[in-house]
């Protein structure tokens, strides 16, 4: 899949581009197969660029905040209150540094009076506590990062979940009969909305026990890595026991100037709904991809700056 998107932050104007129809693909192969040597090569390239980029460049790499994190509810509240300039509502996730910049902007605009409701002030307090480290890397005035993060490892979360379900698979029916099998109007497939498509998590029709963790690794001031492993054990009704492990997220992200390059598996949402839209929503597993995006909104020069701030991203991914 090849996809590109440019969006004006304050408004619904956007331009999208997708890959040509089958037989006319920009890529000779229908899928992109990741290999160990390519992954290592890209990682070495990112580390090299992060080392060679001048120290004075406007760049501070950080990992993303997962799409379903409660911090998005707080930042949406600040946007609704008018304390922050509208970020890209249709391209998520945001990086931790992006959250810090928006939080600093909200604090700078917060009036001393009681015009702002208490719940918005509470949301701002939670964000400041959550992203205190990233806020310390910002310049005194709201703007690009001027500090430099040191190499570090942070365990963001550890989760254990137990699930018990009685939800057998359901056949997909249609209004069309098979001419060779009269009365057979089923598609060769099944659905299970309760258990399927949980961001790549496997839940059995029976009992499932699982554990997952999210860890961030800051390799340099411009390069960050995030991994989110998950292991599970299940006992499905009428099937037996099963176990497995997967990486829900695993990517390396580097920022050079105002451009961010990301390689690996991540959950990307693209759409104008509160929970994304028809292109990439929150329910599917992470997409294996190479993604290029601007770290901060940009404006056109001269009088075109009146059009507002823009964000854009382009990626090529393996649909599996």
Steps between C-alpha positions, in 0.01 A plus 500: 500500500621847416324793662559871538299761683519875547257671732424857599478499879211741542246368256398198302701578186729214416660330203562130494676275257492123480676241293376432145270206420631145481724452201622859511658507844782739571662198661581192295386271783161502666654477845811627671688227679712611790834326541748504782783647293282788379376574851856504632610719210226755563575501873869563434407782259274665759764473769761643265284795402415563863870514580599718204216752522635831640422551867335833431236358268140525612441135579406290799399142439239336721270201483129519432221497755276198412174594329271381779692669780286716735731796426314552171177570689683772695656659192164490320347682796764774475433530129127531563567774757705699249820484704700329225514543125318215333744213446443249223181328608519252212860378532595330823693402711684808630854481632582574862674822393188604309298452819754711688479785248120502509502489879742793520285692254191441713677617817617818325146578386327410825343817644539590865126539538247222555378515139639153432304219661660295774502180293719667235745615766507147641570360153790742462640404841489130406682564173769708670562222751500232230741678263717686752821356355412609146392844622844548652651457152301787350626856469350752746274625220268256329686367199747240376693293748827659611616245754642155438373175646761258630498128432249330728252215537149551637237237579176683417244236593444137599159344449350162591157405373270203548211441262219248494265498202224289348507641149520238223585598144212609281464433130468794259170487315409669173185539292653305213473123451772283353367380162684172549378459859142627526420627846865566582528875556804512725836660430807289572587695811381580848477791739524547873481872585541441873830313475655597168702809406611611845811683375664167423413333829384137486196419713352150502140384516561380852763617747804714421777623730749751363768747602654789308737786567604823329861616516671805350872509421662838433808415292608861445347845504346436158435125491244312712371143502175360637414133547176347626523121538202283595479136608183300552359161592148398399259211544244516222169316529512174307846573358754462776788699640714746307767757575702755314692826500506803274619858474204735500737791430869503416651794316796735487431870449745778416443875467716719276401864508122503465481162324449165675587162348350185650572136417321201651156403631268760643131583531423796274152650483385704200148638487283790607296315761572507872624142474656545154326413177473272198869496405680391819307464824595387849375142486752342259842371598803723455614563145852400391619809316749771420342837580611857437321786676557852621563520874351848528229676295640725228373806317541614143715811451380854432125566478432126468568477872144624550382153393603371840722219621538176306606150591591223259614141493579231246567134554544168328383195691445126494135405544600146598 
